[in-house]
Amino acid sequence: MELLARTFYISRRDRSLSWLEAILRRWYDIFLLLTFWRWLRIIPVTIRVYQADLLNIEPLRSQLNHDFAVSFAEEITVMVVFK
């Protein structure tokens, strides 16, 4: 119910967004609806705690971004060198 209410609020606040785009703005709330993989519910909880400025996850975010960029660069390097 909360996901629908938030989607409605986001779509009313920004008239240029469709319902799908409004849901995608809060994509992490979909994990709260899953009855399996309950451990994924930590994602929306962590995001909401971060948005409330109760937790600073910037160091973690920067490390994850760095690790993603490094793995992507490694894949590109392997493709260029071996082809």
PDB file with SEQRES, HELIX, SHEET and CRYST1 records, atoms N, CA, C and O in Angstrom:
SEQRES   1 A   83  MET GLU LEU LEU ALA ARG THR PHE TYR ILE SER ARG ARG          
SEQRES   2 A   83  ASP ARG SER LEU SER TRP LEU GLU ALA ILE LEU ARG ARG          
SEQRES   3 A   83  TRP TYR ASP ILE PHE LEU LEU LEU THR PHE TRP ARG TRP          
SEQRES   4 A   83  LEU ARG ILE ILE PRO VAL THR ILE ARG VAL TYR GLN ALA          
SEQRES   5 A   83  ASP LEU LEU ASN ILE GLU PRO LEU ARG SER GLN LEU ASN          
SEQRES   6 A   83  HIS ASP PHE ALA VAL SER PHE ALA GLU GLU ILE THR VAL          
SEQRES   7 A   83  MET VAL VAL PHE LYS                                          
HELIX    1 AA1 GLU A    2  ARG A   13  1                                  12    
HELIX    2 AA2 TRP A   19  ARG A   25  1                                   7    
HELIX    3 AA3 TRP A   27  LEU A   32  5                                   6    
HELIX    4 AA4 ARG A   38  ARG A   41  5                                   4    
HELIX    5 AA5 ILE A   42  GLN A   51  1                                  10    
HELIX    6 AA6 GLU A   58  PHE A   82  1                                  25    
CRYST1    1.000    1.000    1.000  90.00  90.00  90.00 P 1           1          
ATOM      1  N   MET A   1       0.826  -1.191   0.000  1.00  0.00           N  
ATOM      2  CA  MET A   1       0.000   0.000   0.000  1.00  0.00           C  
ATOM      3  C   MET A   1       0.874   1.261   0.000  1.00  0.00           C  
ATOM      4  O   MET A   1       0.580   2.241  -0.685  1.00  0.00           O  
ATOM      5  N   GLU A   2       1.954   1.207   0.786  1.00  0.00           N  
ATOM      6  CA  GLU A   2       2.833   2.371   0.860  1.00  0.00           C  
ATOM      7  C   GLU A   2       3.497   2.648  -0.489  1.00  0.00           C  
ATOM      8  O   GLU A   2       3.654   3.806  -0.876  1.00  0.00           O  
ATOM      9  N   LEU A   3       3.889   1.583  -1.212  1.00  0.00           N  
ATOM     10  CA  LEU A   3       4.503   1.768  -2.519  1.00  0.00           C  
ATOM     11  C   LEU A   3       3.541   2.470  -3.478  1.00  0.00           C  
ATOM     12  O   LEU A   3       3.949   3.358  -4.227  1.00  0.00           O  
ATOM     13  N   LEU A   4       2.286   2.083  -3.458  1.00  0.00           N  
ATOM     14  CA  LEU A   4       1.291   2.729  -4.317  1.00  0.00           C  
ATOM     15  C   LEU A   4       1.067   4.185  -3.908  1.00  0.00           C  
ATOM     16  O   LEU A   4       0.936   5.058  -4.766  1.00  0.00           O  
ATOM     17  N   ALA A   5       1.023   4.442  -2.618  1.00  0.00           N  
ATOM     18  CA  ALA A   5       0.825   5.810  -2.144  1.00  0.00           C  
ATOM     19  C   ALA A   5       2.002   6.698  -2.518  1.00  0.00           C  
ATOM     20  O   ALA A   5       1.814   7.828  -2.967  1.00  0.00           O  
ATOM     21  N   ARG A   6       3.212   6.188  -2.334  1.00  0.00           N  
ATOM     22  CA  ARG A   6       4.399   6.971  -2.703  1.00  0.00           C  
ATOM     23  C   ARG A   6       4.470   7.200  -4.209  1.00  0.00           C  
ATOM     24  O   ARG A   6       4.840   8.282  -4.663  1.00  0.00           O  
ATOM     25  N   THR A   7       4.113   6.175  -4.980  1.00  0.00           N  
ATOM     26  CA  THR A   7       4.100   6.318  -6.437  1.00  0.00           C  
ATOM     27  C   THR A   7       3.084   7.367  -6.861  1.00  0.00           C  
ATOM     28  O   THR A   7       3.363   8.196  -7.727  1.00  0.00           O  
ATOM     29  N   PHE A   8       1.917   7.330  -6.256  1.00  0.00           N  
ATOM     30  CA  PHE A   8       0.887   8.321  -6.553  1.00  0.00           C  
ATOM     31  C   PHE A   8       1.381   9.727  -6.218  1.00  0.00           C  
ATOM     32  O   PHE A   8       1.197  10.657  -7.002  1.00  0.00           O  
ATOM     33  N   TYR A   9       2.006   9.878  -5.054  1.00  0.00           N  
ATOM     34  CA  TYR A   9       2.516  11.182  -4.627  1.00  0.00           C  
ATOM     35  C   TYR A   9       3.601  11.691  -5.580  1.00  0.00           C  
ATOM     36  O   TYR A   9       3.598  12.865  -5.950  1.00  0.00           O  
ATOM     37  N   ILE A  10       4.516  10.824  -5.973  1.00  0.00           N  
ATOM     38  CA  ILE A  10       5.605  11.224  -6.882  1.00  0.00           C  
ATOM     39  C   ILE A  10       5.045  11.597  -8.246  1.00  0.00           C  
ATOM     40  O   ILE A  10       5.483  12.577  -8.850  1.00  0.00           O  
ATOM     41  N   SER A  11       4.073  10.819  -8.742  1.00  0.00           N  
ATOM     42  CA  SER A  11       3.504  11.119 -10.061  1.00  0.00           C  
ATOM     43  C   SER A  11       2.675  12.403 -10.043  1.00  0.00           C  
ATOM     44  O   SER A  11       2.602  13.099 -11.055  1.00  0.00           O  
ATOM     45  N   ARG A  12       2.050  12.726  -8.914  1.00  0.00           N  
ATOM     46  CA  ARG A  12       1.289  13.985  -8.799  1.00  0.00           C  
ATOM     47  C   ARG A  12       2.203  15.181  -8.632  1.00  0.00           C  
ATOM     48  O   ARG A  12       1.914  16.268  -9.132  1.00  0.00           O  
ATOM     49  N   ARG A  13       3.316  14.979  -7.921  1.00  0.00           N  
ATOM     50  CA  ARG A  13       4.257  16.072  -7.691  1.00  0.00           C  
ATOM     51  C   ARG A  13       4.969  16.458  -8.981  1.00  0.00           C  
ATOM     52  O   ARG A  13       5.198  17.639  -9.239  1.00  0.00           O  
ATOM     53  N   ASP A  14       5.318  15.462  -9.790  1.00  0.00           N  
ATOM     54  CA  ASP A  14       5.998  15.713 -11.054  1.00  0.00           C  
ATOM     55  C   ASP A  14       5.132  15.144 -12.170  1.00  0.00           C  
ATOM     56  O   ASP A  14       5.199  13.952 -12.468  1.00  0.00           O  
ATOM     57  N   ARG A  15       4.334  15.984 -12.774  1.00  0.00           N  
ATOM     58  CA  ARG A  15       3.333  15.555 -13.770  1.00  0.00           C  
ATOM     59  C   ARG A  15       3.943  14.938 -15.021  1.00  0.00           C  
ATOM     60  O   ARG A  15       3.248  14.240 -15.759  1.00  0.00           O  
ATOM     61  N   SER A  16       5.235  15.180 -15.278  1.00  0.00           N  
ATOM     62  CA  SER A  16       5.853  14.640 -16.484  1.00  0.00           C  
ATOM     63  C   SER A  16       6.218  13.168 -16.347  1.00  0.00           C  
ATOM     64  O   SER A  16       6.589  12.532 -17.334  1.00  0.00           O  
ATOM     65  N   LEU A  17       6.119  12.619 -15.143  1.00  0.00           N  
ATOM     66  CA  LEU A  17       6.475  11.219 -14.913  1.00  0.00           C  
ATOM     67  C   LEU A  17       5.269  10.316 -15.102  1.00  0.00           C  
ATOM     68  O   LEU A  17       4.159  10.647 -14.687  1.00  0.00           O  
ATOM     69  N   SER A  18       5.500   9.170 -15.736  1.00  0.00           N  
ATOM     70  CA  SER A  18       4.452   8.155 -15.816  1.00  0.00           C  
ATOM     71  C   SER A  18       4.485   7.339 -14.526  1.00  0.00           C  
ATOM     72  O   SER A  18       5.363   7.532 -13.685  1.00  0.00           O  
ATOM     73  N   TRP A  19       3.527   6.428 -14.373  1.00  0.00           N  
ATOM     74  CA  TRP A  19       3.491   5.593 -13.178  1.00  0.00           C  
ATOM     75  C   TRP A  19       4.738   4.716 -13.104  1.00  0.00           C  
ATOM     76  O   TRP A  19       5.312   4.537 -12.029  1.00  0.00           O  
ATOM     77  N   LEU A  20       5.153   4.174 -14.233  1.00  0.00           N  
ATOM     78  CA  LEU A  20       6.335   3.321 -14.247  1.00  0.00           C  
ATOM     79  C   LEU A  20       7.576   4.103 -13.840  1.00  0.00           C  
ATOM     80  O   LEU A  20       8.394   3.612 -13.062  1.00  0.00           O  
ATOM     81  N   GLU A  21       7.719   5.315 -14.363  1.00  0.00           N  
ATOM     82  CA  GLU A  21       8.862   6.148 -13.985  1.00  0.00           C  
ATOM     83  C   GLU A  21       8.811   6.523 -12.516  1.00  0.00           C  
ATOM     84  O   GLU A  21       9.853   6.617 -11.867  1.00  0.00           O  
ATOM     85  N   ALA A  22       7.621   6.738 -11.982  1.00  0.00           N  
ATOM     86  CA  ALA A  22       7.480   7.056 -10.563  1.00  0.00           C  
ATOM     87  C   ALA A  22       7.861   5.859  -9.694  1.00  0.00           C  
ATOM     88  O   ALA A  22       8.497   6.025  -8.653  1.00  0.00           O  
ATOM     89  N   ILE A  23       7.478   4.663 -10.113  1.00  0.00           N  
ATOM     90  CA  ILE A  23       7.869   3.462  -9.381  1.00  0.00           C  
ATOM     91  C   ILE A  23       9.378   3.265  -9.459  1.00  0.00           C  
ATOM     92  O   ILE A  23      10.003   2.875  -8.473  1.00  0.00           O  
ATOM     93  N   LEU A  24       9.963   3.529 -10.611  1.00  0.00           N  
ATOM     94  CA  LEU A  24      11.403   3.354 -10.762  1.00  0.00           C  
ATOM     95  C   LEU A  24      12.197   4.355  -9.931  1.00  0.00           C  
ATOM     96  O   LEU A  24      13.358   4.099  -9.609  1.00  0.00           O  
ATOM     97  N   ARG A  25      11.601   5.479  -9.579  1.00  0.00           N  
ATOM     98  CA  ARG A  25      12.271   6.414  -8.676  1.00  0.00           C  
ATOM     99  C   ARG A  25      12.465   5.794  -7.298  1.00  0.00           C  
ATOM    100  O   ARG A  25      13.422   6.124  -6.598  1.00  0.00           O  
ATOM    101  N   ARG A  26      11.572   4.905  -6.908  1.00  0.00           N  
ATOM    102  CA  ARG A  26      11.640   4.223  -5.611  1.00  0.00           C  
ATOM    103  C   ARG A  26      11.799   2.719  -5.826  1.00  0.00           C  
ATOM    104  O   ARG A  26      11.136   1.930  -5.152  1.00  0.00           O  
ATOM    105  N   TRP A  27      12.665   2.310  -6.749  1.00  0.00           N  
ATOM    106  CA  TRP A  27      12.847   0.917  -7.133  1.00  0.00           C  
ATOM    107  C   TRP A  27      13.203   0.035  -5.952  1.00  0.00           C  
ATOM    108  O   TRP A  27      12.844  -1.142  -5.929  1.00  0.00           O  
ATOM    109  N   TYR A  28      13.890   0.574  -4.990  1.00  0.00           N  
ATOM    110  CA  TYR A  28      14.363  -0.246  -3.874  1.00  0.00           C  
ATOM    111  C   TYR A  28      13.232  -0.669  -2.948  1.00  0.00           C  
ATOM    112  O   TYR A  28      13.417  -1.590  -2.152  1.00  0.00           O  
ATOM    113  N   ASP A  29      12.083  -0.038  -3.021  1.00  0.00           N  
ATOM    114  CA  ASP A  29      10.952  -0.456  -2.185  1.00  0.00           C  
ATOM    115  C   ASP A  29      10.341  -1.768  -2.659  1.00  0.00           C  
ATOM    116  O   ASP A  29       9.608  -2.413  -1.909  1.00  0.00           O  
ATOM    117  N   ILE A  30      10.626  -2.167  -3.876  1.00  0.00           N  
ATOM    118  CA  ILE A  30      10.090  -3.425  -4.401  1.00  0.00           C  
ATOM    119  C   ILE A  30      10.619  -4.608  -3.593  1.00  0.00           C  
ATOM    120  O   ILE A  30       9.943  -5.631  -3.482  1.00  0.00           O  
ATOM    121  N   PHE A  31      11.827  -4.477  -3.024  1.00  0.00           N  
ATOM    122  CA  PHE A  31      12.375  -5.563  -2.200  1.00  0.00           C  
ATOM    123  C   PHE A  31      11.522  -5.818  -0.961  1.00  0.00           C  
ATOM    124  O   PHE A  31      11.547  -6.918  -0.409  1.00  0.00           O  
ATOM    125  N   LEU A  32      10.774  -4.819  -0.523  1.00  0.00           N  
ATOM    126  CA  LEU A  32       9.909  -5.019   0.640  1.00  0.00           C  
ATOM    127  C   LEU A  32       8.705  -5.903   0.317  1.00  0.00           C  
ATOM    128  O   LEU A  32       8.082  -6.458   1.222  1.00  0.00           O  
ATOM    129  N   LEU A  33       8.379  -6.035  -0.957  1.00  0.00           N  
ATOM    130  CA  LEU A  33       7.237  -6.844  -1.367  1.00  0.00           C  
ATOM    131  C   LEU A  33       7.590  -8.312  -1.568  1.00  0.00           C  
ATOM    132  O   LEU A  33       6.697  -9.157  -1.609  1.00  0.00           O  
ATOM    133  N   LEU A  34       8.855  -8.625  -1.691  1.00  0.00           N  
ATOM    134  CA  LEU A  34       9.274  -9.992  -1.963  1.00  0.00           C  
ATOM    135  C   LEU A  34       9.107 -10.862  -0.723  1.00  0.00           C  
ATOM    136  O   LEU A  34       9.576 -10.506   0.358  1.00  0.00           O  
ATOM    137  N   THR A  35       8.439 -11.999  -0.881  1.00  0.00           N  
ATOM    138  CA  THR A  35       8.276 -12.915   0.237  1.00  0.00           C  
ATOM    139  C   THR A  35       9.459 -13.867   0.349  1.00  0.00           C  
ATOM    140  O   THR A  35       9.693 -14.448   1.409  1.00  0.00           O  
ATOM    141  N   PHE A  36      10.194 -14.026  -0.723  1.00  0.00           N  
ATOM    142  CA  PHE A  36      11.413 -14.818  -0.704  1.00  0.00           C  
ATOM    143  C   PHE A  36      12.591 -13.853  -0.713  1.00  0.00           C  
ATOM    144  O   PHE A  36      12.409 -12.668  -0.992  1.00  0.00           O  
ATOM    145  N   TRP A  37      13.752 -14.317  -0.426  1.00  0.00           N  
ATOM    146  CA  TRP A  37      14.951 -13.485  -0.329  1.00  0.00           C  
ATOM    147  C   TRP A  37      14.726 -12.332   0.640  1.00  0.00           C  
ATOM    148  O   TRP A  37      14.980 -11.175   0.305  1.00  0.00           O  
ATOM    149  N   ARG A  38      14.256 -12.644   1.823  1.00  0.00           N  
ATOM    150  CA  ARG A  38      13.952 -11.625   2.817  1.00  0.00           C  
ATOM    151  C   ARG A  38      15.161 -10.791   3.199  1.00  0.00           C  
ATOM    152  O   ARG A  38      15.018  -9.645   3.625  1.00  0.00           O  
ATOM    153  N   TRP A  39      16.345 -11.355   3.049  1.00  0.00           N  
ATOM    154  CA  TRP A  39      17.553 -10.621   3.409  1.00  0.00           C  
ATOM    155  C   TRP A  39      17.747  -9.393   2.521  1.00  0.00           C  
ATOM    156  O   TRP A  39      18.487  -8.483   2.895  1.00  0.00           O  
ATOM    157  N   LEU A  40      17.102  -9.345   1.355  1.00  0.00           N  
ATOM    158  CA  LEU A  40      17.202  -8.164   0.481  1.00  0.00           C  
ATOM    159  C   LEU A  40      16.445  -6.963   1.040  1.00  0.00           C  
ATOM    160  O   LEU A  40      16.600  -5.849   0.540  1.00  0.00           O  
ATOM    161  N   ARG A  41      15.639  -7.174   2.057  1.00  0.00           N  
ATOM    162  CA  ARG A  41      14.901  -6.061   2.669  1.00  0.00           C  
ATOM    163  C   ARG A  41      15.830  -5.074   3.361  1.00  0.00           C  
ATOM    164  O   ARG A  41      15.418  -3.964   3.697  1.00  0.00           O  
ATOM    165  N   ILE A  42      17.063  -5.465   3.571  1.00  0.00           N  
ATOM    166  CA  ILE A  42      18.037  -4.561   4.185  1.00  0.00           C  
ATOM    167  C   ILE A  42      18.349  -3.392   3.247  1.00  0.00           C  
ATOM    168  O   ILE A  42      18.739  -2.323   3.718  1.00  0.00           O  
ATOM    169  N   ILE A  43      18.189  -3.566   1.953  1.00  0.00           N  
ATOM    170  CA  ILE A  43      18.497  -2.503   0.986  1.00  0.00           C  
ATOM    171  C   ILE A  43      17.591  -1.290   1.180  1.00  0.00           C  
ATOM    172  O   ILE A  43      18.110  -0.190   1.370  1.00  0.00           O  
ATOM    173  N   PRO A  44      16.254  -1.432   1.143  1.00  0.00           N  
ATOM    174  CA  PRO A  44      15.426  -0.238   1.356  1.00  0.00           C  
ATOM    175  C   PRO A  44      15.568   0.362   2.748  1.00  0.00           C  
ATOM    176  O   PRO A  44      15.485   1.579   2.917  1.00  0.00           O  
ATOM    177  N   VAL A  45      15.780  -0.484   3.735  1.00  0.00           N  
ATOM    178  CA  VAL A  45      15.953   0.029   5.092  1.00  0.00           C  
ATOM    179  C   VAL A  45      17.214   0.883   5.172  1.00  0.00           C  
ATOM    180  O   VAL A  45      17.198   1.970   5.749  1.00  0.00           O  
ATOM    181  N   THR A  46      18.300   0.390   4.594  1.00  0.00           N  
ATOM    182  CA  THR A  46      19.556   1.138   4.598  1.00  0.00           C  
ATOM    183  C   THR A  46      19.422   2.453   3.844  1.00  0.00           C  
ATOM    184  O   THR A  46      19.931   3.479   4.296  1.00  0.00           O  
ATOM    185  N   ILE A  47      18.751   2.438   2.715  1.00  0.00           N  
ATOM    186  CA  ILE A  47      18.567   3.663   1.927  1.00  0.00           C  
ATOM    187  C   ILE A  47      17.740   4.681   2.703  1.00  0.00           C  
ATOM    188  O   ILE A  47      18.063   5.869   2.701  1.00  0.00           O  
ATOM    189  N   ARG A  48      16.689   4.236   3.360  1.00  0.00           N  
ATOM    190  CA  ARG A  48      15.853   5.168   4.127  1.00  0.00           C  
ATOM    191  C   ARG A  48      16.595   5.741   5.328  1.00  0.00           C  
ATOM    192  O   ARG A  48      16.436   6.918   5.650  1.00  0.00           O  
ATOM    193  N   VAL A  49      17.403   4.921   5.989  1.00  0.00           N  
ATOM    194  CA  VAL A  49      18.194   5.413   7.119  1.00  0.00           C  
ATOM    195  C   VAL A  49      19.217   6.428   6.627  1.00  0.00           C  
ATOM    196  O   VAL A  49      19.472   7.429   7.296  1.00  0.00           O  
ATOM    197  N   TYR A  50      19.801   6.176   5.468  1.00  0.00           N  
ATOM    198  CA  TYR A  50      20.747   7.119   4.870  1.00  0.00           C  
ATOM    199  C   TYR A  50      20.053   8.429   4.499  1.00  0.00           C  
ATOM    200  O   TYR A  50      20.595   9.507   4.745  1.00  0.00           O  
ATOM    201  N   GLN A  51      18.868   8.344   3.914  1.00  0.00           N  
ATOM    202  CA  GLN A  51      18.127   9.548   3.530  1.00  0.00           C  
ATOM    203  C   GLN A  51      17.705  10.370   4.741  1.00  0.00           C  
ATOM    204  O   GLN A  51      17.528  11.583   4.636  1.00  0.00           O  
ATOM    205  N   ALA A  52      17.544   9.722   5.883  1.00  0.00           N  
ATOM    206  CA  ALA A  52      17.177  10.423   7.112  1.00  0.00           C  
ATOM    207  C   ALA A  52      18.409  10.967   7.837  1.00  0.00           C  
ATOM    208  O   ALA A  52      18.291  11.500   8.941  1.00  0.00           O  
ATOM    209  N   ASP A  53      19.579  10.839   7.229  1.00  0.00           N  
ATOM    210  CA  ASP A  53      20.859  11.301   7.792  1.00  0.00           C  
ATOM    211  C   ASP A  53      21.162  10.663   9.147  1.00  0.00           C  
ATOM    212  O   ASP A  53      21.753  11.303  10.016  1.00  0.00           O  
ATOM    213  N   LEU A  54      20.766   9.421   9.326  1.00  0.00           N  
ATOM    214  CA  LEU A  54      21.084   8.692  10.546  1.00  0.00           C  
ATOM    215  C   LEU A  54      22.303   7.789  10.378  1.00  0.00           C  
ATOM    216  O   LEU A  54      22.848   7.273  11.353  1.00  0.00           O  
ATOM    217  N   LEU A  55      22.723   7.607   9.116  1.00  0.00           N  
ATOM    218  CA  LEU A  55      23.836   6.733   8.808  1.00  0.00           C  
ATOM    219  C   LEU A  55      24.604   7.311   7.631  1.00  0.00           C  
ATOM    220  O   LEU A  55      24.003   7.729   6.641  1.00  0.00           O  
ATOM    221  N   ASN A  56      25.918   7.339   7.730  1.00  0.00           N  
ATOM    222  CA  ASN A  56      26.745   7.842   6.649  1.00  0.00           C  
ATOM    223  C   ASN A  56      27.326   6.657   5.887  1.00  0.00           C  
ATOM    224  O   ASN A  56      28.233   5.981   6.372  1.00  0.00           O  
ATOM    225  N   ILE A  57      26.796   6.412   4.689  1.00  0.00           N  
ATOM    226  CA  ILE A  57      27.296   5.305   3.880  1.00  0.00           C  
ATOM    227  C   ILE A  57      28.114   5.794   2.688  1.00  0.00           C  
ATOM    228  O   ILE A  57      28.379   5.025   1.764  1.00  0.00           O  
ATOM    229  N   GLU A  58      28.510   7.047   2.701  1.00  0.00           N  
ATOM    230  CA  GLU A  58      29.314   7.583   1.601  1.00  0.00           C  
ATOM    231  C   GLU A  58      30.615   6.815   1.381  1.00  0.00           C  
ATOM    232  O   GLU A  58      30.954   6.530   0.232  1.00  0.00           O  
ATOM    233  N   PRO A  59      31.366   6.464   2.445  1.00  0.00           N  
ATOM    234  CA  PRO A  59      32.586   5.674   2.198  1.00  0.00           C  
ATOM    235  C   PRO A  59      32.281   4.334   1.521  1.00  0.00           C  
ATOM    236  O   PRO A  59      33.026   3.895   0.645  1.00  0.00           O  
ATOM    237  N   LEU A  60      31.199   3.695   1.923  1.00  0.00           N  
ATOM    238  CA  LEU A  60      30.810   2.430   1.304  1.00  0.00           C  
ATOM    239  C   LEU A  60      30.397   2.640  -0.147  1.00  0.00           C  
ATOM    240  O   LEU A  60      30.784   1.862  -1.019  1.00  0.00           O  
ATOM    241  N   ARG A  61      29.618   3.682  -0.414  1.00  0.00           N  
ATOM    242  CA  ARG A  61      29.200   3.984  -1.789  1.00  0.00           C  
ATOM    243  C   ARG A  61      30.391   4.259  -2.687  1.00  0.00           C  
ATOM    244  O   ARG A  61      30.445   3.761  -3.812  1.00  0.00           O  
ATOM    245  N   SER A  62      31.349   5.046  -2.206  1.00  0.00           N  
ATOM    246  CA  SER A  62      32.507   5.362  -3.037  1.00  0.00           C  
ATOM    247  C   SER A  62      33.347   4.120  -3.292  1.00  0.00           C  
ATOM    248  O   SER A  62      33.887   3.958  -4.386  1.00  0.00           O  
ATOM    249  N   GLN A  63      33.468   3.236  -2.299  1.00  0.00           N  
ATOM    250  CA  GLN A  63      34.220   2.002  -2.498  1.00  0.00           C  
ATOM    251  C   GLN A  63      33.529   1.083  -3.493  1.00  0.00           C  
ATOM    252  O   GLN A  63      34.188   0.483  -4.342  1.00  0.00           O  
ATOM    253  N   LEU A  64      32.209   0.966  -3.399  1.00  0.00           N  
ATOM    254  CA  LEU A  64      31.463   0.145  -4.354  1.00  0.00           C  
ATOM    255  C   LEU A  64      31.565   0.701  -5.768  1.00  0.00           C  
ATOM    256  O   LEU A  64      31.730  -0.059  -6.723  1.00  0.00           O  
ATOM    257  N   ASN A  65      31.468   2.022  -5.909  1.00  0.00           N  
ATOM    258  CA  ASN A  65      31.624   2.635  -7.230  1.00  0.00           C  
ATOM    259  C   ASN A  65      33.012   2.389  -7.780  1.00  0.00           C  
ATOM    260  O   ASN A  65      33.168   2.098  -8.965  1.00  0.00           O  
ATOM    261  N   HIS A  66      34.029   2.502  -6.926  1.00  0.00           N  
ATOM    262  CA  HIS A  66      35.403   2.274  -7.346  1.00  0.00           C  
ATOM    263  C   HIS A  66      35.591   0.817  -7.783  1.00  0.00           C  
ATOM    264  O   HIS A  66      36.183   0.555  -8.830  1.00  0.00           O  
ATOM    265  N   ASP A  67      35.087  -0.131  -6.981  1.00  0.00           N  
ATOM    266  CA  ASP A  67      35.217  -1.547  -7.321  1.00  0.00           C  
ATOM    267  C   ASP A  67      34.511  -1.876  -8.631  1.00  0.00           C  
ATOM    268  O   ASP A  67      35.021  -2.653  -9.438  1.00  0.00           O  
ATOM    269  N   PHE A  68      33.337  -1.286  -8.841  1.00  0.00           N  
ATOM    270  CA  PHE A  68      32.607  -1.503 -10.093  1.00  0.00           C  
ATOM    271  C   PHE A  68      33.413  -0.974 -11.281  1.00  0.00           C  
ATOM    272  O   PHE A  68      33.527  -1.644 -12.307  1.00  0.00           O  
ATOM    273  N   ALA A  69      33.970   0.225 -11.138  1.00  0.00           N  
ATOM    274  CA  ALA A  69      34.751   0.816 -12.231  1.00  0.00           C  
ATOM    275  C   ALA A  69      36.000  -0.006 -12.516  1.00  0.00           C  
ATOM    276  O   ALA A  69      36.377  -0.183 -13.674  1.00  0.00           O  
ATOM    277  N   VAL A  70      36.642  -0.508 -11.469  1.00  0.00           N  
ATOM    278  CA  VAL A  70      37.850  -1.315 -11.657  1.00  0.00           C  
ATOM    279  C   VAL A  70      37.515  -2.617 -12.369  1.00  0.00           C  
ATOM    280  O   VAL A  70      38.237  -3.017 -13.282  1.00  0.00           O  
ATOM    281  N   SER A  71      36.444  -3.282 -11.976  1.00  0.00           N  
ATOM    282  CA  SER A  71      36.091  -4.541 -12.638  1.00  0.00           C  
ATOM    283  C   SER A  71      35.680  -4.302 -14.086  1.00  0.00           C  
ATOM    284  O   SER A  71      35.987  -5.111 -14.961  1.00  0.00           O  
ATOM    285  N   PHE A  72      34.998  -3.208 -14.339  1.00  0.00           N  
ATOM    286  CA  PHE A  72      34.624  -2.866 -15.712  1.00  0.00           C  
ATOM    287  C   PHE A  72      35.874  -2.595 -16.548  1.00  0.00           C  
ATOM    288  O   PHE A  72      35.962  -3.043 -17.691  1.00  0.00           O  
ATOM    289  N   ALA A  73      36.837  -1.868 -15.989  1.00  0.00           N  
ATOM    290  CA  ALA A  73      38.082  -1.581 -16.704  1.00  0.00           C  
ATOM    291  C   ALA A  73      38.866  -2.861 -16.972  1.00  0.00           C  
ATOM    292  O   ALA A  73      39.473  -3.000 -18.034  1.00  0.00           O  
ATOM    293  N   GLU A  74      38.861  -3.790 -16.032  1.00  0.00           N  
ATOM    294  CA  GLU A  74      39.540  -5.067 -16.245  1.00  0.00           C  
ATOM    295  C   GLU A  74      38.911  -5.843 -17.390  1.00  0.00           C  
ATOM    296  O   GLU A  74      39.619  -6.421 -18.214  1.00  0.00           O  
ATOM    297  N   GLU A  75      37.591  -5.858 -17.446  1.00  0.00           N  
ATOM    298  CA  GLU A  75      36.896  -6.555 -18.529  1.00  0.00           C  
ATOM    299  C   GLU A  75      37.225  -5.931 -19.883  1.00  0.00           C  
ATOM    300  O   GLU A  75      37.476  -6.645 -20.854  1.00  0.00           O  
ATOM    301  N   ILE A  76      37.222  -4.626 -19.947  1.00  0.00           N  
ATOM    302  CA  ILE A  76      37.560  -3.933 -21.198  1.00  0.00           C  
ATOM    303  C   ILE A  76      38.992  -4.244 -21.602  1.00  0.00           C  
ATOM    304  O   ILE A  76      39.265  -4.493 -22.776  1.00  0.00           O  
ATOM    305  N   THR A  77      39.910  -4.233 -20.639  1.00  0.00           N  
ATOM    306  CA  THR A  77      41.311  -4.522 -20.921  1.00  0.00           C  
ATOM    307  C   THR A  77      41.473  -5.936 -21.466  1.00  0.00           C  
ATOM    308  O   THR A  77      42.209  -6.144 -22.430  1.00  0.00           O  
ATOM    309  N   VAL A  78      40.805  -6.897 -20.870  1.00  0.00           N  
ATOM    310  CA  VAL A  78      40.888  -8.267 -21.341  1.00  0.00           C  
ATOM    311  C   VAL A  78      40.344  -8.375 -22.760  1.00  0.00           C  
ATOM    312  O   VAL A  78      40.925  -9.076 -23.588  1.00  0.00           O  
ATOM    313  N   MET A  79      39.256  -7.703 -23.052  1.00  0.00           N  
ATOM    314  CA  MET A  79      38.676  -7.755 -24.392  1.00  0.00           C  
ATOM    315  C   MET A  79      39.601  -7.120 -25.422  1.00  0.00           C  
ATOM    316  O   MET A  79      39.711  -7.622 -26.541  1.00  0.00           O  
ATOM    317  N   VAL A  80      40.267  -6.028 -25.065  1.00  0.00           N  
ATOM    318  CA  VAL A  80      41.152  -5.344 -26.003  1.00  0.00           C  
ATOM    319  C   VAL A  80      42.433  -6.133 -26.231  1.00  0.00           C  
ATOM    320  O   VAL A  80      42.908  -6.229 -27.363  1.00  0.00           O  
ATOM    321  N   VAL A  81      42.998  -6.699 -25.168  1.00  0.00           N  
ATOM    322  CA  VAL A  81      44.281  -7.391 -25.270  1.00  0.00           C  
ATOM    323  C   VAL A  81      44.124  -8.715 -25.997  1.00  0.00           C  
ATOM    324  O   VAL A  81      44.977  -9.061 -26.814  1.00  0.00           O  
ATOM    325  N   PHE A  82      43.086  -9.452 -25.736  1.00  0.00           N  
ATOM    326  CA  PHE A  82      42.946 -10.790 -26.319  1.00  0.00           C  
ATOM    327  C   PHE A  82      42.211 -10.827 -27.643  1.00  0.00           C  
ATOM    328  O   PHE A  82      42.068 -11.903 -28.224  1.00  0.00           O  
ATOM    329  N   LYS A  83      41.749  -9.716 -28.133  1.00  0.00           N  
ATOM    330  CA  LYS A  83      41.059  -9.741 -29.429  1.00  0.00           C  
ATOM    331  C   LYS A  83      41.805  -9.000 -30.459  1.00  0.00           C  
ATOM    332  O   LYS A  83      41.363  -8.923 -31.606  1.00  0.00           O  
TER     333      LYS A  83                                                      
END                                                                             
